[in-house]
Amino acid sequence: INKYTDNNDKLRELYKYCLNNDIDATIFTESMLNSSNDKKVHNDHVNTNFNDINILGILLFGDKYIIENLTKEFTLWNK
């Protein structure tokens, strides 16, 4: 299921929640969009305050019910 929000703070909160609750999550950031060099992306992430990283999306892995509950406030994306 693809869902949407343009609120970076909500994406950060969701990602932090996942990290703290053993839910598998991967973020996609603006740095990843701007470079295909993994070392450069890693350095950008390490050297930037987490609250200043522009998160473009999060991929969540887990039980469907849990994931749907975590993302219930986001809009279904049907583009």
mmJSON file of the N, C-alpha and C atoms, coordinates in Angstrom:
{"data_MODEL":{"atom_site":{
"group_PDB":["ATOM","ATOM","ATOM","ATOM","ATOM","ATOM","ATOM","ATOM","ATOM","ATOM","ATOM","ATOM","ATOM","ATOM","ATOM","ATOM","ATOM","ATOM","ATOM","ATOM","ATOM","ATOM","ATOM","ATOM","ATOM","ATOM","ATOM","ATOM","ATOM","ATOM","ATOM","ATOM","ATOM","ATOM","ATOM","ATOM","ATOM","ATOM","ATOM","ATOM","ATOM","ATOM","ATOM","ATOM","ATOM","ATOM","ATOM","ATOM","ATOM","ATOM","ATOM","ATOM","ATOM","ATOM","ATOM","ATOM","ATOM","ATOM","ATOM","ATOM","ATOM","ATOM","ATOM","ATOM","ATOM","ATOM","ATOM","ATOM","ATOM","ATOM","ATOM","ATOM","ATOM","ATOM","ATOM","ATOM","ATOM","ATOM","ATOM","ATOM","ATOM","ATOM","ATOM","ATOM","ATOM","ATOM","ATOM","ATOM","ATOM","ATOM","ATOM","ATOM","ATOM","ATOM","ATOM","ATOM","ATOM","ATOM","ATOM","ATOM","ATOM","ATOM","ATOM","ATOM","ATOM","ATOM","ATOM","ATOM","ATOM","ATOM","ATOM","ATOM","ATOM","ATOM","ATOM","ATOM","ATOM","ATOM","ATOM","ATOM","ATOM","ATOM","ATOM","ATOM","ATOM","ATOM","ATOM","ATOM","ATOM","ATOM","ATOM","ATOM","ATOM","ATOM","ATOM","ATOM","ATOM","ATOM","ATOM","ATOM","ATOM","ATOM","ATOM","ATOM","ATOM","ATOM","ATOM","ATOM","ATOM","ATOM","ATOM","ATOM","ATOM","ATOM","ATOM","ATOM","ATOM","ATOM","ATOM","ATOM","ATOM","ATOM","ATOM","ATOM","ATOM","ATOM","ATOM","ATOM","ATOM","ATOM","ATOM","ATOM","ATOM","ATOM","ATOM","ATOM","ATOM","ATOM","ATOM","ATOM","ATOM","ATOM","ATOM","ATOM","ATOM","ATOM","ATOM","ATOM","ATOM","ATOM","ATOM","ATOM","ATOM","ATOM","ATOM","ATOM","ATOM","ATOM","ATOM","ATOM","ATOM","ATOM","ATOM","ATOM","ATOM","ATOM","ATOM","ATOM","ATOM","ATOM","ATOM","ATOM","ATOM","ATOM","ATOM","ATOM","ATOM","ATOM","ATOM","ATOM","ATOM","ATOM","ATOM","ATOM","ATOM","ATOM","ATOM","ATOM","ATOM","ATOM","ATOM","ATOM","ATOM","ATOM","ATOM","ATOM","ATOM"],
"id":[1,2,3,4,5,6,7,8,9,10,11,12,13,14,15,16,17,18,19,20,21,22,23,24,25,26,27,28,29,30,31,32,33,34,35,36,37,38,39,40,41,42,43,44,45,46,47,48,49,50,51,52,53,54,55,56,57,58,59,60,61,62,63,64,65,66,67,68,69,70,71,72,73,74,75,76,77,78,79,80,81,82,83,84,85,86,87,88,89,90,91,92,93,94,95,96,97,98,99,100,101,102,103,104,105,106,107,108,109,110,111,112,113,114,115,116,117,118,119,120,121,122,123,124,125,126,127,128,129,130,131,132,133,134,135,136,137,138,139,140,141,142,143,144,145,146,147,148,149,150,151,152,153,154,155,156,157,158,159,160,161,162,163,164,165,166,167,168,169,170,171,172,173,174,175,176,177,178,179,180,181,182,183,184,185,186,187,188,189,190,191,192,193,194,195,196,197,198,199,200,201,202,203,204,205,206,207,208,209,210,211,212,213,214,215,216,217,218,219,220,221,222,223,224,225,226,227,228,229,230,231,232,233,234,235,236,237],
"type_symbol":["N","C","C","N","C","C","N","C","C","N","C","C","N","C","C","N","C","C","N","C","C","N","C","C","N","C","C","N","C","C","N","C","C","N","C","C","N","C","C","N","C","C","N","C","C","N","C","C","N","C","C","N","C","C","N","C","C","N","C","C","N","C","C","N","C","C","N","C","C","N","C","C","N","C","C","N","C","C","N","C","C","N","C","C","N","C","C","N","C","C","N","C","C","N","C","C","N","C","C","N","C","C","N","C","C","N","C","C","N","C","C","N","C","C","N","C","C","N","C","C","N","C","C","N","C","C","N","C","C","N","C","C","N","C","C","N","C","C","N","C","C","N","C","C","N","C","C","N","C","C","N","C","C","N","C","C","N","C","C","N","C","C","N","C","C","N","C","C","N","C","C","N","C","C","N","C","C","N","C","C","N","C","C","N","C","C","N","C","C","N","C","C","N","C","C","N","C","C","N","C","C","N","C","C","N","C","C","N","C","C","N","C","C","N","C","C","N","C","C","N","C","C","N","C","C","N","C","C","N","C","C","N","C","C","N","C","C"],
"label_atom_id":["N","CA","C","N","CA","C","N","CA","C","N","CA","C","N","CA","C","N","CA","C","N","CA","C","N","CA","C","N","CA","C","N","CA","C","N","CA","C","N","CA","C","N","CA","C","N","CA","C","N","CA","C","N","CA","C","N","CA","C","N","CA","C","N","CA","C","N","CA","C","N","CA","C","N","CA","C","N","CA","C","N","CA","C","N","CA","C","N","CA","C","N","CA","C","N","CA","C","N","CA","C","N","CA","C","N","CA","C","N","CA","C","N","CA","C","N","CA","C","N","CA","C","N","CA","C","N","CA","C","N","CA","C","N","CA","C","N","CA","C","N","CA","C","N","CA","C","N","CA","C","N","CA","C","N","CA","C","N","CA","C","N","CA","C","N","CA","C","N","CA","C","N","CA","C","N","CA","C","N","CA","C","N","CA","C","N","CA","C","N","CA","C","N","CA","C","N","CA","C","N","CA","C","N","CA","C","N","CA","C","N","CA","C","N","CA","C","N","CA","C","N","CA","C","N","CA","C","N","CA","C","N","CA","C","N","CA","C","N","CA","C","N","CA","C","N","CA","C","N","CA","C","N","CA","C","N","CA","C","N","CA","C","N","CA","C","N","CA","C","N","CA","C","N","CA","C"],
"label_alt_id":[null,null,null,null,null,null,null,null,null,null,null,null,null,null,null,null,null,null,null,null,null,null,null,null,null,null,null,null,null,null,null,null,null,null,null,null,null,null,null,null,null,null,null,null,null,null,null,null,null,null,null,null,null,null,null,null,null,null,null,null,null,null,null,null,null,null,null,null,null,null,null,null,null,null,null,null,null,null,null,null,null,null,null,null,null,null,null,null,null,null,null,null,null,null,null,null,null,null,null,null,null,null,null,null,null,null,null,null,null,null,null,null,null,null,null,null,null,null,null,null,null,null,null,null,null,null,null,null,null,null,null,null,null,null,null,null,null,null,null,null,null,null,null,null,null,null,null,null,null,null,null,null,null,null,null,null,null,null,null,null,null,null,null,null,null,null,null,null,null,null,null,null,null,null,null,null,null,null,null,null,null,null,null,null,null,null,null,null,null,null,null,null,null,null,null,null,null,null,null,null,null,null,null,null,null,null,null,null,null,null,null,null,null,null,null,null,null,null,null,null,null,null,null,null,null,null,null,null,null,null,null,null,null,null,null,null,null],
"label_comp_id":["ILE","ILE","ILE","ASN","ASN","ASN","LYS","LYS","LYS","TYR","TYR","TYR","THR","THR","THR","ASP","ASP","ASP","ASN","ASN","ASN","ASN","ASN","ASN","ASP","ASP","ASP","LYS","LYS","LYS","LEU","LEU","LEU","ARG","ARG","ARG","GLU","GLU","GLU","LEU","LEU","LEU","TYR","TYR","TYR","LYS","LYS","LYS","TYR","TYR","TYR","CYS","CYS","CYS","LEU","LEU","LEU","ASN","ASN","ASN","ASN","ASN","ASN","ASP","ASP","ASP","ILE","ILE","ILE","ASP","ASP","ASP","ALA","ALA","ALA","THR","THR","THR","ILE","ILE","ILE","PHE","PHE","PHE","THR","THR","THR","GLU","GLU","GLU","SER","SER","SER","MET","MET","MET","LEU","LEU","LEU","ASN","ASN","ASN","SER","SER","SER","SER","SER","SER","ASN","ASN","ASN","ASP","ASP","ASP","LYS","LYS","LYS","LYS","LYS","LYS","VAL","VAL","VAL","HIS","HIS","HIS","ASN","ASN","ASN","ASP","ASP","ASP","HIS","HIS","HIS","VAL","VAL","VAL","ASN","ASN","ASN","THR","THR","THR","ASN","ASN","ASN","PHE","PHE","PHE","ASN","ASN","ASN","ASP","ASP","ASP","ILE","ILE","ILE","ASN","ASN","ASN","ILE","ILE","ILE","LEU","LEU","LEU","GLY","GLY","GLY","ILE","ILE","ILE","LEU","LEU","LEU","LEU","LEU","LEU","PHE","PHE","PHE","GLY","GLY","GLY","ASP","ASP","ASP","LYS","LYS","LYS","TYR","TYR","TYR","ILE","ILE","ILE","ILE","ILE","ILE","GLU","GLU","GLU","ASN","ASN","ASN","LEU","LEU","LEU","THR","THR","THR","LYS","LYS","LYS","GLU","GLU","GLU","PHE","PHE","PHE","THR","THR","THR","LEU","LEU","LEU","TRP","TRP","TRP","ASN","ASN","ASN","LYS","LYS","LYS"],
"label_asym_id":["A","A","A","A","A","A","A","A","A","A","A","A","A","A","A","A","A","A","A","A","A","A","A","A","A","A","A","A","A","A","A","A","A","A","A","A","A","A","A","A","A","A","A","A","A","A","A","A","A","A","A","A","A","A","A","A","A","A","A","A","A","A","A","A","A","A","A","A","A","A","A","A","A","A","A","A","A","A","A","A","A","A","A","A","A","A","A","A","A","A","A","A","A","A","A","A","A","A","A","A","A","A","A","A","A","A","A","A","A","A","A","A","A","A","A","A","A","A","A","A","A","A","A","A","A","A","A","A","A","A","A","A","A","A","A","A","A","A","A","A","A","A","A","A","A","A","A","A","A","A","A","A","A","A","A","A","A","A","A","A","A","A","A","A","A","A","A","A","A","A","A","A","A","A","A","A","A","A","A","A","A","A","A","A","A","A","A","A","A","A","A","A","A","A","A","A","A","A","A","A","A","A","A","A","A","A","A","A","A","A","A","A","A","A","A","A","A","A","A","A","A","A","A","A","A","A","A","A","A","A","A","A","A","A","A","A","A"],
"label_entity_id":["1","1","1","1","1","1","1","1","1","1","1","1","1","1","1","1","1","1","1","1","1","1","1","1","1","1","1","1","1","1","1","1","1","1","1","1","1","1","1","1","1","1","1","1","1","1","1","1","1","1","1","1","1","1","1","1","1","1","1","1","1","1","1","1","1","1","1","1","1","1","1","1","1","1","1","1","1","1","1","1","1","1","1","1","1","1","1","1","1","1","1","1","1","1","1","1","1","1","1","1","1","1","1","1","1","1","1","1","1","1","1","1","1","1","1","1","1","1","1","1","1","1","1","1","1","1","1","1","1","1","1","1","1","1","1","1","1","1","1","1","1","1","1","1","1","1","1","1","1","1","1","1","1","1","1","1","1","1","1","1","1","1","1","1","1","1","1","1","1","1","1","1","1","1","1","1","1","1","1","1","1","1","1","1","1","1","1","1","1","1","1","1","1","1","1","1","1","1","1","1","1","1","1","1","1","1","1","1","1","1","1","1","1","1","1","1","1","1","1","1","1","1","1","1","1","1","1","1","1","1","1","1","1","1","1","1","1"],
"label_seq_id":[1,1,1,2,2,2,3,3,3,4,4,4,5,5,5,6,6,6,7,7,7,8,8,8,9,9,9,10,10,10,11,11,11,12,12,12,13,13,13,14,14,14,15,15,15,16,16,16,17,17,17,18,18,18,19,19,19,20,20,20,21,21,21,22,22,22,23,23,23,24,24,24,25,25,25,26,26,26,27,27,27,28,28,28,29,29,29,30,30,30,31,31,31,32,32,32,33,33,33,34,34,34,35,35,35,36,36,36,37,37,37,38,38,38,39,39,39,40,40,40,41,41,41,42,42,42,43,43,43,44,44,44,45,45,45,46,46,46,47,47,47,48,48,48,49,49,49,50,50,50,51,51,51,52,52,52,53,53,53,54,54,54,55,55,55,56,56,56,57,57,57,58,58,58,59,59,59,60,60,60,61,61,61,62,62,62,63,63,63,64,64,64,65,65,65,66,66,66,67,67,67,68,68,68,69,69,69,70,70,70,71,71,71,72,72,72,73,73,73,74,74,74,75,75,75,76,76,76,77,77,77,78,78,78,79,79,79],
"pdbx_PDB_ins_code":[null,null,null,null,null,null,null,null,null,null,null,null,null,null,null,null,null,null,null,null,null,null,null,null,null,null,null,null,null,null,null,null,null,null,null,null,null,null,null,null,null,null,null,null,null,null,null,null,null,null,null,null,null,null,null,null,null,null,null,null,null,null,null,null,null,null,null,null,null,null,null,null,null,null,null,null,null,null,null,null,null,null,null,null,null,null,null,null,null,null,null,null,null,null,null,null,null,null,null,null,null,null,null,null,null,null,null,null,null,null,null,null,null,null,null,null,null,null,null,null,null,null,null,null,null,null,null,null,null,null,null,null,null,null,null,null,null,null,null,null,null,null,null,null,null,null,null,null,null,null,null,null,null,null,null,null,null,null,null,null,null,null,null,null,null,null,null,null,null,null,null,null,null,null,null,null,null,null,null,null,null,null,null,null,null,null,null,null,null,null,null,null,null,null,null,null,null,null,null,null,null,null,null,null,null,null,null,null,null,null,null,null,null,null,null,null,null,null,null,null,null,null,null,null,null,null,null,null,null,null,null,null,null,null,null,null,null],
"Cartn_x":[0.862,0.0,0.902,0.652,1.393,0.571,1.196,0.536,1.426,0.846,1.531,1.373,2.446,2.401,3.52,3.296,4.368,4.965,4.631,5.097,6.329,7.509,8.755,8.816,8.218,8.225,7.485,6.381,5.637,6.444,7.175,8.024,9.148,9.739,10.793,10.238,9.064,8.44,8.175,7.654,7.376,8.661,9.708,10.977,11.564,11.542,12.055,11.247,9.934,9.089,9.488,9.683,10.084,11.418,12.377,13.684,13.569,12.723,12.577,11.698,10.99,10.056,10.324,11.564,12.003,11.126,10.716,9.985,10.968,11.107,12.051,11.591,12.465,12.147,13.406,13.238,14.325,13.865,14.707,14.327,14.974,14.306,14.83,14.932,16.121,16.365,16.732,16.714,17.095,18.545,19.402,20.802,20.911,20.048,20.054,19.608,18.73,18.251,19.328,20.15,21.162,22.472,22.679,23.946,23.753,24.508,24.506,25.737,26.529,27.733,27.355,27.362,26.94,27.773,29.083,29.931,29.538,29.248,28.843,27.496,26.556,25.248,25.419,26.221,26.477,27.075,28.079,28.711,27.721,26.873,25.844,24.932,24.539,23.64,24.329,25.559,26.297,26.586,26.857,27.254,26.091,24.874,23.702,22.834,22.359,21.428,20.209,19.754,18.637,17.418,17.173,16.016,16.165,17.361,17.592,17.642,17.555,17.558,16.17,16.114,14.844,14.486,13.539,13.1,12.029,12.26,11.308,10.325,10.724,9.841,10.414,9.556,9.959,9.341,10.158,9.686,9.584,8.394,8.153,7.924,8.476,8.316,7.672,6.649,6.072,4.641,4.024,2.649,1.742,0.877,0.021,-0.808,-1.366,-2.193,-1.388,-0.184,0.672,1.05,1.466,1.876,0.695,-0.479,-1.656,-2.011,-1.876,-2.164,-1.169,0.103,1.128,0.942,0.373,0.26,-1.177,-2.063,-3.48,-3.744,-2.887,-3.108,-2.594,-1.871,-1.368,-2.428,-2.322,-3.276,-2.885,-3.884,-3.625,-3.164,-2.071,-1.49,-1.966,-2.712,-3.206,-2.878,-1.602,-1.166,-0.806],
"Cartn_y":[-1.174,0.0,1.229,2.138,3.4,4.487,5.179,6.3,7.519,8.685,9.947,10.936,11.669,12.872,13.782,15.069,16.011,16.599,15.993,16.475,15.675,16.299,15.624,15.268,16.089,15.784,14.48,14.244,12.996,11.798,11.981,10.894,10.601,11.653,11.449,10.729,11.146,10.501,9.027,8.731,7.347,6.528,7.081,6.368,6.125,7.129,6.965,5.904,5.932,4.926,3.524,3.366,2.063,1.607,2.507,2.157,1.714,2.388,2.1,0.896,0.4,-0.7,-1.901,-2.021,-3.179,-3.45,-2.378,-2.499,-2.164,-3.062,-2.845,-1.679,-0.689,0.493,1.001,1.476,2.062,3.422,4.439,5.764,6.047,6.877,7.386,8.897,9.439,10.849,11.616,12.919,13.778,13.529,13.251,12.943,11.736,10.763,9.566,9.903,10.868,11.293,12.067,12.796,13.661,12.964,11.754,11.071,9.561,8.897,7.434,6.884,7.782,7.385,7.107,5.824,5.436,6.088,6.252,6.885,8.345,9.049,10.441,10.557,9.693,9.705,9.413,8.412,8.07,9.266,9.898,11.061,12.209,12.432,13.471,13.177,11.925,11.548,11.671,11.222,11.257,12.699,13.556,14.934,15.92,15.422,16.283,15.891,16.89,16.635,15.911,14.877,14.077,14.948,15.967,16.84,17.707,17.763,18.545,17.69,16.384,15.487,15.491,15.703,15.705,14.267,13.69,12.322,12.366,11.602,11.562,10.408,9.376,8.238,7.235,6.342,5.272,3.973,2.949,1.616,0.83,0.328,-0.406,-1.881,-2.735,-4.18,-4.689,-5.486,-6.056,-6.499,-6.824,-7.26,-6.177,-6.561,-5.605,-4.765,-5.387,-4.668,-3.594,-3.938,-2.98,-1.816,-2.116,-1.073,-0.162,-0.741,0.075,0.976,0.455,1.251,2.41,2.146,3.188,4.295,3.946,4.91,5.374,5.129,5.443,6.933,7.81,9.245,9.756,8.913,9.315,9.057,9.786,9.689,8.571,7.811,6.797,7.485,6.974,7.604,6.868,7.558,6.909,7.724,8.031,8.763,7.784],
"Cartn_z":[0.0,0.0,0.0,-0.885,-0.933,-0.279,0.658,1.314,1.204,1.44,1.17,2.322,2.566,3.399,2.934,3.015,2.683,3.956,5.093,6.386,6.824,6.694,7.042,8.518,9.372,10.805,11.095,10.405,10.606,10.115,9.022,8.53,9.526,10.094,11.097,12.327,12.794,13.954,13.672,12.489,12.115,12.085,11.491,11.411,12.803,13.661,15.027,15.775,15.602,16.25,15.793,14.509,13.966,14.551,14.618,15.182,16.634,17.394,18.818,19.109,18.1,18.317,17.414,16.955,16.16,14.936,14.268,13.011,11.9,10.952,9.857,8.993,8.838,8.041,7.359,6.15,5.38,4.896,5.088,4.608,3.255,2.496,1.235,1.394,1.113,1.38,0.112,0.249,-0.866,-1.276,-0.306,-0.62,-1.549,-1.357,-2.202,-3.622,-3.727,-5.037,-5.791,-5.046,-5.645,-5.973,-5.443,-5.681,-5.697,-6.551,-6.558,-5.84,-5.251,-4.527,-3.069,-2.69,-1.345,-0.246,-0.479,0.54,0.739,-0.35,-0.245,0.489,0.14,0.807,2.296,2.609,4.014,4.755,4.161,4.796,4.966,3.977,4.1,5.28,5.435,6.528,7.885,7.955,9.221,9.655,8.682,8.998,9.037,8.931,8.967,10.149,10.885,11.973,11.406,12.097,11.599,11.279,12.075,11.854,10.61,10.04,8.827,7.563,7.718,6.559,5.927,4.627,3.911,3.535,4.281,4.02,2.937,1.872,0.765,0.917,1.634,1.812,2.785,3.238,4.152,3.638,3.592,3.237,4.542,4.84,6.083,5.782,6.632,6.509,7.794,7.669,8.879,8.678,9.785,9.801,9.209,8.3,7.592,8.568,9.581,10.542,11.273,11.687,12.41,11.492,10.268,9.316,8.983,8.744,8.446,9.623,10.827,12.018,12.161,11.878,11.976,10.943,9.803,8.701,8.465,9.41,9.201,8.969,9.477,9.289,7.942,7.211,5.9,4.83,3.744,2.643,1.688,1.247,0.239,-1.046,-1.618,-2.808,-4.036,-4.889,-6.097,-7.327,-7.499,-8.692,-9.764],
"occupancy":[1.0,1.0,1.0,1.0,1.0,1.0,1.0,1.0,1.0,1.0,1.0,1.0,1.0,1.0,1.0,1.0,1.0,1.0,1.0,1.0,1.0,1.0,1.0,1.0,1.0,1.0,1.0,1.0,1.0,1.0,1.0,1.0,1.0,1.0,1.0,1.0,1.0,1.0,1.0,1.0,1.0,1.0,1.0,1.0,1.0,1.0,1.0,1.0,1.0,1.0,1.0,1.0,1.0,1.0,1.0,1.0,1.0,1.0,1.0,1.0,1.0,1.0,1.0,1.0,1.0,1.0,1.0,1.0,1.0,1.0,1.0,1.0,1.0,1.0,1.0,1.0,1.0,1.0,1.0,1.0,1.0,1.0,1.0,1.0,1.0,1.0,1.0,1.0,1.0,1.0,1.0,1.0,1.0,1.0,1.0,1.0,1.0,1.0,1.0,1.0,1.0,1.0,1.0,1.0,1.0,1.0,1.0,1.0,1.0,1.0,1.0,1.0,1.0,1.0,1.0,1.0,1.0,1.0,1.0,1.0,1.0,1.0,1.0,1.0,1.0,1.0,1.0,1.0,1.0,1.0,1.0,1.0,1.0,1.0,1.0,1.0,1.0,1.0,1.0,1.0,1.0,1.0,1.0,1.0,1.0,1.0,1.0,1.0,1.0,1.0,1.0,1.0,1.0,1.0,1.0,1.0,1.0,1.0,1.0,1.0,1.0,1.0,1.0,1.0,1.0,1.0,1.0,1.0,1.0,1.0,1.0,1.0,1.0,1.0,1.0,1.0,1.0,1.0,1.0,1.0,1.0,1.0,1.0,1.0,1.0,1.0,1.0,1.0,1.0,1.0,1.0,1.0,1.0,1.0,1.0,1.0,1.0,1.0,1.0,1.0,1.0,1.0,1.0,1.0,1.0,1.0,1.0,1.0,1.0,1.0,1.0,1.0,1.0,1.0,1.0,1.0,1.0,1.0,1.0,1.0,1.0,1.0,1.0,1.0,1.0,1.0,1.0,1.0,1.0,1.0,1.0,1.0,1.0,1.0,1.0,1.0,1.0],
"B_iso_or_equiv":[0.0,0.0,0.0,0.0,0.0,0.0,0.0,0.0,0.0,0.0,0.0,0.0,0.0,0.0,0.0,0.0,0.0,0.0,0.0,0.0,0.0,0.0,0.0,0.0,0.0,0.0,0.0,0.0,0.0,0.0,0.0,0.0,0.0,0.0,0.0,0.0,0.0,0.0,0.0,0.0,0.0,0.0,0.0,0.0,0.0,0.0,0.0,0.0,0.0,0.0,0.0,0.0,0.0,0.0,0.0,0.0,0.0,0.0,0.0,0.0,0.0,0.0,0.0,0.0,0.0,0.0,0.0,0.0,0.0,0.0,0.0,0.0,0.0,0.0,0.0,0.0,0.0,0.0,0.0,0.0,0.0,0.0,0.0,0.0,0.0,0.0,0.0,0.0,0.0,0.0,0.0,0.0,0.0,0.0,0.0,0.0,0.0,0.0,0.0,0.0,0.0,0.0,0.0,0.0,0.0,0.0,0.0,0.0,0.0,0.0,0.0,0.0,0.0,0.0,0.0,0.0,0.0,0.0,0.0,0.0,0.0,0.0,0.0,0.0,0.0,0.0,0.0,0.0,0.0,0.0,0.0,0.0,0.0,0.0,0.0,0.0,0.0,0.0,0.0,0.0,0.0,0.0,0.0,0.0,0.0,0.0,0.0,0.0,0.0,0.0,0.0,0.0,0.0,0.0,0.0,0.0,0.0,0.0,0.0,0.0,0.0,0.0,0.0,0.0,0.0,0.0,0.0,0.0,0.0,0.0,0.0,0.0,0.0,0.0,0.0,0.0,0.0,0.0,0.0,0.0,0.0,0.0,0.0,0.0,0.0,0.0,0.0,0.0,0.0,0.0,0.0,0.0,0.0,0.0,0.0,0.0,0.0,0.0,0.0,0.0,0.0,0.0,0.0,0.0,0.0,0.0,0.0,0.0,0.0,0.0,0.0,0.0,0.0,0.0,0.0,0.0,0.0,0.0,0.0,0.0,0.0,0.0,0.0,0.0,0.0,0.0,0.0,0.0,0.0,0.0,0.0,0.0,0.0,0.0,0.0,0.0,0.0],
"pdbx_formal_charge":[null,null,null,null,null,null,null,null,null,null,null,null,null,null,null,null,null,null,null,null,null,null,null,null,null,null,null,null,null,null,null,null,null,null,null,null,null,null,null,null,null,null,null,null,null,null,null,null,null,null,null,null,null,null,null,null,null,null,null,null,null,null,null,null,null,null,null,null,null,null,null,null,null,null,null,null,null,null,null,null,null,null,null,null,null,null,null,null,null,null,null,null,null,null,null,null,null,null,null,null,null,null,null,null,null,null,null,null,null,null,null,null,null,null,null,null,null,null,null,null,null,null,null,null,null,null,null,null,null,null,null,null,null,null,null,null,null,null,null,null,null,null,null,null,null,null,null,null,null,null,null,null,null,null,null,null,null,null,null,null,null,null,null,null,null,null,null,null,null,null,null,null,null,null,null,null,null,null,null,null,null,null,null,null,null,null,null,null,null,null,null,null,null,null,null,null,null,null,null,null,null,null,null,null,null,null,null,null,null,null,null,null,null,null,null,null,null,null,null,null,null,null,null,null,null,null,null,null,null,null,null,null,null,null,null,null,null],
"auth_seq_id":[1,1,1,2,2,2,3,3,3,4,4,4,5,5,5,6,6,6,7,7,7,8,8,8,9,9,9,10,10,10,11,11,11,12,12,12,13,13,13,14,14,14,15,15,15,16,16,16,17,17,17,18,18,18,19,19,19,20,20,20,21,21,21,22,22,22,23,23,23,24,24,24,25,25,25,26,26,26,27,27,27,28,28,28,29,29,29,30,30,30,31,31,31,32,32,32,33,33,33,34,34,34,35,35,35,36,36,36,37,37,37,38,38,38,39,39,39,40,40,40,41,41,41,42,42,42,43,43,43,44,44,44,45,45,45,46,46,46,47,47,47,48,48,48,49,49,49,50,50,50,51,51,51,52,52,52,53,53,53,54,54,54,55,55,55,56,56,56,57,57,57,58,58,58,59,59,59,60,60,60,61,61,61,62,62,62,63,63,63,64,64,64,65,65,65,66,66,66,67,67,67,68,68,68,69,69,69,70,70,70,71,71,71,72,72,72,73,73,73,74,74,74,75,75,75,76,76,76,77,77,77,78,78,78,79,79,79],
"auth_comp_id":["ILE","ILE","ILE","ASN","ASN","ASN","LYS","LYS","LYS","TYR","TYR","TYR","THR","THR","THR","ASP","ASP","ASP","ASN","ASN","ASN","ASN","ASN","ASN","ASP","ASP","ASP","LYS","LYS","LYS","LEU","LEU","LEU","ARG","ARG","ARG","GLU","GLU","GLU","LEU","LEU","LEU","TYR","TYR","TYR","LYS","LYS","LYS","TYR","TYR","TYR","CYS","CYS","CYS","LEU","LEU","LEU","ASN","ASN","ASN","ASN","ASN","ASN","ASP","ASP","ASP","ILE","ILE","ILE","ASP","ASP","ASP","ALA","ALA","ALA","THR","THR","THR","ILE","ILE","ILE","PHE","PHE","PHE","THR","THR","THR","GLU","GLU","GLU","SER","SER","SER","MET","MET","MET","LEU","LEU","LEU","ASN","ASN","ASN","SER","SER","SER","SER","SER","SER","ASN","ASN","ASN","ASP","ASP","ASP","LYS","LYS","LYS","LYS","LYS","LYS","VAL","VAL","VAL","HIS","HIS","HIS","ASN","ASN","ASN","ASP","ASP","ASP","HIS","HIS","HIS","VAL","VAL","VAL","ASN","ASN","ASN","THR","THR","THR","ASN","ASN","ASN","PHE","PHE","PHE","ASN","ASN","ASN","ASP","ASP","ASP","ILE","ILE","ILE","ASN","ASN","ASN","ILE","ILE","ILE","LEU","LEU","LEU","GLY","GLY","GLY","ILE","ILE","ILE","LEU","LEU","LEU","LEU","LEU","LEU","PHE","PHE","PHE","GLY","GLY","GLY","ASP","ASP","ASP","LYS","LYS","LYS","TYR","TYR","TYR","ILE","ILE","ILE","ILE","ILE","ILE","GLU","GLU","GLU","ASN","ASN","ASN","LEU","LEU","LEU","THR","THR","THR","LYS","LYS","LYS","GLU","GLU","GLU","PHE","PHE","PHE","THR","THR","THR","LEU","LEU","LEU","TRP","TRP","TRP","ASN","ASN","ASN","LYS","LYS","LYS"],
"auth_asym_id":["A","A","A","A","A","A","A","A","A","A","A","A","A","A","A","A","A","A","A","A","A","A","A","A","A","A","A","A","A","A","A","A","A","A","A","A","A","A","A","A","A","A","A","A","A","A","A","A","A","A","A","A","A","A","A","A","A","A","A","A","A","A","A","A","A","A","A","A","A","A","A","A","A","A","A","A","A","A","A","A","A","A","A","A","A","A","A","A","A","A","A","A","A","A","A","A","A","A","A","A","A","A","A","A","A","A","A","A","A","A","A","A","A","A","A","A","A","A","A","A","A","A","A","A","A","A","A","A","A","A","A","A","A","A","A","A","A","A","A","A","A","A","A","A","A","A","A","A","A","A","A","A","A","A","A","A","A","A","A","A","A","A","A","A","A","A","A","A","A","A","A","A","A","A","A","A","A","A","A","A","A","A","A","A","A","A","A","A","A","A","A","A","A","A","A","A","A","A","A","A","A","A","A","A","A","A","A","A","A","A","A","A","A","A","A","A","A","A","A","A","A","A","A","A","A","A","A","A","A","A","A","A","A","A","A","A","A"],
"auth_atom_id":["N","CA","C","N","CA","C","N","CA","C","N","CA","C","N","CA","C","N","CA","C","N","CA","C","N","CA","C","N","CA","C","N","CA","C","N","CA","C","N","CA","C","N","CA","C","N","CA","C","N","CA","C","N","CA","C","N","CA","C","N","CA","C","N","CA","C","N","CA","C","N","CA","C","N","CA","C","N","CA","C","N","CA","C","N","CA","C","N","CA","C","N","CA","C","N","CA","C","N","CA","C","N","CA","C","N","CA","C","N","CA","C","N","CA","C","N","CA","C","N","CA","C","N","CA","C","N","CA","C","N","CA","C","N","CA","C","N","CA","C","N","CA","C","N","CA","C","N","CA","C","N","CA","C","N","CA","C","N","CA","C","N","CA","C","N","CA","C","N","CA","C","N","CA","C","N","CA","C","N","CA","C","N","CA","C","N","CA","C","N","CA","C","N","CA","C","N","CA","C","N","CA","C","N","CA","C","N","CA","C","N","CA","C","N","CA","C","N","CA","C","N","CA","C","N","CA","C","N","CA","C","N","CA","C","N","CA","C","N","CA","C","N","CA","C","N","CA","C","N","CA","C","N","CA","C","N","CA","C","N","CA","C","N","CA","C","N","CA","C","N","CA","C","N","CA","C"],
"pdbx_PDB_model_num":[1,1,1,1,1,1,1,1,1,1,1,1,1,1,1,1,1,1,1,1,1,1,1,1,1,1,1,1,1,1,1,1,1,1,1,1,1,1,1,1,1,1,1,1,1,1,1,1,1,1,1,1,1,1,1,1,1,1,1,1,1,1,1,1,1,1,1,1,1,1,1,1,1,1,1,1,1,1,1,1,1,1,1,1,1,1,1,1,1,1,1,1,1,1,1,1,1,1,1,1,1,1,1,1,1,1,1,1,1,1,1,1,1,1,1,1,1,1,1,1,1,1,1,1,1,1,1,1,1,1,1,1,1,1,1,1,1,1,1,1,1,1,1,1,1,1,1,1,1,1,1,1,1,1,1,1,1,1,1,1,1,1,1,1,1,1,1,1,1,1,1,1,1,1,1,1,1,1,1,1,1,1,1,1,1,1,1,1,1,1,1,1,1,1,1,1,1,1,1,1,1,1,1,1,1,1,1,1,1,1,1,1,1,1,1,1,1,1,1,1,1,1,1,1,1,1,1,1,1,1,1,1,1,1,1,1,1]
}}}
